[in-house]
Amino acid sequence: MKKKKKLLAEMHDNERYHKNVLYITPEQQDKIKEVKIVFGGVGLGSVIAEGLLRLGFENFVFIDGDEVEKSNLNRQNYTEEDINSSKVASITKRLEAINPNVQIAHHHVFLEPKTIKNYVAGCDIAINAIDFDTLETPFVFDEVCKELGIPVIHPLNFGWASAVYLVTPESEQIYDIARGTGRFELVLVQNMLEYLEARKDLELDWFYDFYEKYKEKSTQITPPQLVVGSYLAASLVANIAFCLVNDLNVKTYPEPYFVSTR
């Protein structure tokens, strides 16, 4: 296939990123390529990883001990052929098919508090997509990243909406919230709704209804999620990661990034 010449001087030399022109400078494109992003969990993280790759991030570490299940296919970046296969191996294969130059270290293991530092050391940004029902692991993940000076992005899928929290070594920390005895997702939703209460431009009656229904059912099911929320989260995370690398303004916890389609 004949290589296309760039039409504008502002275009990156790599044709793969020609359509990023006017949004991302060649210098910014080169900068994000070198950034190493570690994923604690590649369920929702699988969708986020592809968004980051297509934007131009090319260096990832994936950690997840799960295998693909059929119930994942409504929202995660897997296919029928991946069922019963390692999530980290499957998403690695997919990303390598999109960009053979991507650098990926993948680990088919469940993170434990005592091993987290082994995997995140040397990374620049962390994505915390670890299920909150895994005891202390997601909180220790943040603690270790704070110790190492690594900003952590928390993506949340709320079906027709998504929210993302960014915690940095200097910001307030999610793990400082009173956790209570129920699902921590409910604590985060309540915290977020209180923060968004003053936003009269947001029509969130549907979200309040969901919150009440999920509180009733939370002992029976894990958090319901839709593909809409997955892609909204991926977009928010890609924007935040790009801003972090290029020293652009970001919002940190407790202020959420929030977007809704309803």
Helices and strands as residue ranges (DSSP letters): G 15-20, H 26-33, E 37-40, H 44-55, E 59-63, G 70-74, G 80-82, H 87-98, E 103-107, G 113-115, H 116-120, E 125-128, H 137-148, E 152-157, E 161-167, G 174-176, H 184-196, H 205-217, H 227-245, E 257-260
